[in-house]
Amino acid sequence: MVTTNTTDMQATFQRLSQAALTSETGGDGGTFSVLRDDLSSLLLAYRLELGNQNKELPEPEAEPTSPSQDDSDNQQWKTEFGASYFNDVSPELVQSLSLLTDQSWHNDELPSFVLCEQEINNTRYSLRAWVGFDEEDDNKEVFVFSLGLNVNDEYDWTHTSAIESIFDTIDPMCRLDSDETQTNNLNIIELINRTQKEFPAEVIAYIKSKS
């Protein structure tokens, strides 16, 4: 055990206390000198006393942080197609897209996303969606959600119609002003949430039927 309550330390504490009190009250005409090493000496004594008691200095409280930005702020589609690209689309659907692997590239007509992956017979299949608006749709009136397959990371267009027919509750080209838009959005979100848990069995069955 290290002795910390020494005469020198008592004098140090007295000097610091008097200086602090004089500062708070505006002074009463008295002058108190504080040595350059007083604060560091007091801190050292405090550390030693904590050691005597088998304690450590408390960790500083973490500074409050601002709420994290929405994951969609990090989506590649914003870089490739512009942050306002999906402004006319349901925010809930756009938020769901942030759960997916973004493979958007500006040379493509639309942003694209991988919903899930599965290896079957040593071949990797990815359920991929092309999402957005046709280049000729200047007014962004028809929302595209076209499903298909990547085969070993290459998109194979020959599977598109079959995959879309499997998920026939989703309209691959739905007008935003139609009565079906809300239902279509909900069906898309439901599929996205489902694929975060499993690779759809219907797609596996289709792939095996083509093997």
C-alpha positions as CSV (number, residue, x, y, z in Angstrom):
1,M,0.0,0.0,0.0
2,V,1.3,3.5,-0.9
3,T,0.8,6.3,1.5
4,T,-1.0,9.2,-0.2
5,N,-2.1,11.4,2.7
6,T,1.3,13.0,3.2
7,T,2.1,16.5,4.5
8,D,3.1,17.7,1.0
9,M,-0.1,16.4,-0.5
10,Q,-2.2,18.1,2.2
11,A,-0.4,21.3,1.4
12,T,-1.1,20.8,-2.4
13,F,-4.7,20.2,-1.7
14,Q,-4.9,23.3,0.5
15,R,-3.3,25.5,-2.2
16,L,-5.7,24.3,-4.9
17,S,-8.7,24.7,-2.6
18,Q,-7.9,28.2,-1.6
19,A,-7.2,29.2,-5.2
20,A,-10.5,27.7,-6.4
21,L,-12.5,29.4,-3.6
22,T,-10.9,32.8,-4.3
23,S,-11.8,32.4,-8.0
24,E,-15.4,31.6,-7.2
25,T,-16.0,34.4,-4.8
26,G,-14.1,37.0,-6.8
27,G,-11.3,37.2,-4.3
28,D,-11.0,39.0,-1.0
29,G,-7.7,40.7,-1.5
30,G,-5.6,37.7,-0.5
31,T,-3.1,36.1,-2.9
32,F,-2.6,32.3,-3.1
33,S,0.1,30.7,-5.2
34,V,-0.3,27.4,-7.0
35,L,2.7,25.4,-8.0
36,R,3.0,24.2,-11.5
37,D,2.9,20.5,-10.6
38,D,0.1,20.7,-8.0
39,L,-2.6,19.3,-10.3
40,S,-0.5,16.5,-11.6
41,S,0.6,15.6,-8.1
42,L,-3.0,15.5,-6.9
43,L,-4.0,13.3,-9.8
44,L,-1.1,11.0,-9.1
45,A,-2.1,10.7,-5.5
46,Y,-5.7,10.0,-6.6
47,R,-4.5,7.2,-8.9
48,L,-2.3,5.7,-6.1
49,E,-5.2,5.8,-3.6
50,L,-7.4,4.0,-6.2
51,G,-4.7,1.4,-6.5
52,N,-4.7,1.0,-2.7
53,Q,-8.4,0.2,-2.9
54,N,-8.0,-2.1,-6.0
55,K,-10.0,0.4,-8.1
56,E,-9.4,2.1,-11.4
57,L,-10.1,5.5,-12.8
58,P,-13.7,5.6,-14.1
59,E,-14.0,5.5,-17.9
60,P,-15.2,8.8,-19.4
61,E,-18.8,8.8,-20.5
62,A,-19.2,8.4,-24.2
63,E,-20.3,11.5,-26.0
64,P,-23.8,11.3,-27.4
65,T,-23.9,10.5,-31.1
66,S,-26.4,11.6,-33.6
67,P,-28.7,9.0,-34.9
68,S,-27.2,6.9,-37.6
69,Q,-28.1,7.7,-41.1
70,D,-30.6,5.4,-42.9
71,D,-28.8,2.5,-44.5
72,S,-30.2,3.6,-47.8
73,D,-27.8,6.6,-47.7
74,N,-25.0,4.1,-48.4
75,Q,-26.7,2.5,-51.4
76,Q,-24.8,2.3,-54.7
77,W,-27.9,3.3,-56.7
78,K,-27.7,6.8,-55.3
79,T,-24.2,7.2,-56.7
80,E,-25.1,5.7,-60.1
81,F,-28.6,7.1,-60.7
82,G,-28.9,10.0,-58.4
83,A,-30.3,10.4,-54.9
84,S,-33.7,11.6,-56.2
85,Y,-34.1,8.5,-58.5
86,F,-36.7,6.8,-56.2
87,N,-38.4,10.0,-55.0
88,D,-41.8,8.9,-56.5
89,V,-41.6,5.4,-55.0
90,S,-43.0,4.4,-51.6
91,P,-40.4,5.2,-48.9
92,E,-41.2,1.9,-47.2
93,L,-40.2,0.1,-50.4
94,V,-37.0,2.1,-50.8
95,Q,-36.1,1.3,-47.2
96,S,-36.6,-2.4,-48.0
97,L,-34.1,-2.1,-50.9
98,S,-31.5,-1.1,-48.4
99,L,-31.6,-4.7,-47.0
100,L,-30.4,-6.0,-50.3
101,T,-27.0,-6.2,-52.0
102,D,-26.8,-3.3,-54.4
103,Q,-25.3,-4.1,-57.7
104,S,-26.4,-0.9,-59.5
105,W,-24.2,0.3,-62.3
106,H,-24.7,3.5,-64.4
107,N,-24.2,1.6,-67.7
108,D,-27.3,-0.5,-66.9
109,E,-30.8,0.9,-67.6
110,L,-32.0,0.3,-64.1
111,P,-30.6,-0.1,-60.6
112,S,-30.3,-3.8,-59.6
113,F,-30.2,-5.7,-56.3
114,V,-29.5,-9.2,-55.2
115,L,-32.2,-10.5,-52.8
116,C,-30.5,-13.8,-51.8
117,E,-28.1,-16.5,-53.0
118,Q,-27.9,-20.3,-53.1
119,E,-25.4,-22.8,-54.3
120,I,-26.9,-25.7,-56.2
121,N,-24.8,-28.4,-57.8
122,N,-21.7,-26.3,-57.5
123,T,-23.3,-23.4,-59.2
124,R,-24.1,-20.2,-57.4
125,Y,-27.5,-18.7,-58.1
126,S,-28.6,-15.2,-57.1
127,L,-32.2,-14.0,-57.1
128,R,-31.8,-10.5,-58.7
129,A,-34.2,-7.7,-59.2
130,W,-34.0,-4.8,-61.7
131,V,-35.8,-1.9,-60.0
132,G,-36.7,1.5,-61.2
133,F,-37.9,3.2,-64.4
134,D,-37.3,2.5,-68.1
135,E,-35.0,5.1,-69.7
136,E,-37.8,6.2,-72.1
137,D,-40.1,6.7,-69.1
138,D,-39.2,10.4,-68.6
139,N,-42.1,11.0,-66.3
140,K,-41.4,7.9,-64.2
141,E,-44.9,6.6,-64.5
142,V,-44.3,2.9,-64.6
143,F,-42.4,1.3,-61.8
144,V,-40.3,-1.7,-62.8
145,F,-39.5,-4.6,-60.5
146,S,-38.2,-7.4,-62.8
147,L,-37.0,-10.6,-61.2
148,G,-34.4,-13.0,-62.6
149,L,-31.3,-15.0,-61.9
150,N,-27.6,-14.4,-61.7
151,V,-25.7,-17.6,-62.5
152,N,-22.2,-17.5,-61.1
153,D,-22.5,-13.7,-60.9
154,E,-23.6,-13.3,-64.5
155,Y,-27.2,-12.3,-65.2
156,D,-29.0,-14.8,-67.4
157,W,-32.0,-13.2,-69.1
158,T,-33.4,-16.6,-70.2
159,H,-34.7,-17.1,-66.7
160,T,-36.5,-13.8,-66.4
161,S,-40.0,-14.8,-67.5
162,A,-40.0,-18.0,-65.6
163,I,-38.9,-16.3,-62.3
164,E,-41.4,-13.5,-62.7
165,S,-44.2,-16.1,-63.3
166,I,-43.2,-17.8,-60.0
167,F,-43.9,-14.5,-58.2
168,D,-47.0,-13.6,-60.0
169,T,-48.4,-11.5,-57.2
170,I,-45.8,-8.9,-58.2
171,D,-46.4,-6.8,-61.3
172,P,-43.1,-6.3,-63.0
173,M,-44.3,-3.1,-64.6
174,C,-46.8,-1.3,-62.4
175,R,-48.1,2.2,-63.1
176,L,-47.6,4.3,-60.0
177,D,-51.0,6.0,-60.4
178,S,-52.8,2.6,-60.5
179,D,-55.0,1.2,-57.8
180,E,-52.7,-1.8,-57.6
181,T,-49.6,0.1,-56.7
182,Q,-50.0,-0.1,-52.9
183,T,-50.7,-3.9,-53.0
184,N,-47.8,-4.4,-55.4
185,N,-45.5,-2.5,-53.1
186,L,-46.5,-4.6,-50.2
187,N,-45.9,-7.8,-52.1
188,I,-42.5,-6.7,-53.1
189,I,-41.6,-5.8,-49.5
190,E,-43.0,-9.2,-48.3
191,L,-40.7,-11.0,-50.8
192,I,-37.7,-8.9,-49.8
193,N,-38.3,-9.7,-46.1
194,R,-38.8,-13.4,-46.9
195,T,-35.6,-13.6,-48.9
196,Q,-33.6,-12.3,-46.0
197,K,-34.5,-15.5,-44.2
198,E,-34.4,-18.1,-47.0
199,F,-33.8,-18.7,-50.7
200,P,-37.3,-19.4,-52.0
201,A,-38.1,-23.1,-52.4
202,E,-40.0,-22.4,-55.6
203,V,-36.9,-20.9,-57.2
204,I,-34.8,-23.9,-56.1
205,A,-37.3,-26.3,-57.6
206,Y,-37.2,-24.3,-60.9
207,I,-33.4,-24.4,-61.0
208,K,-33.3,-28.1,-60.3
209,S,-35.9,-28.7,-63.0
210,K,-33.5,-27.1,-65.5
211,S,-30.5,-29.1,-64.4
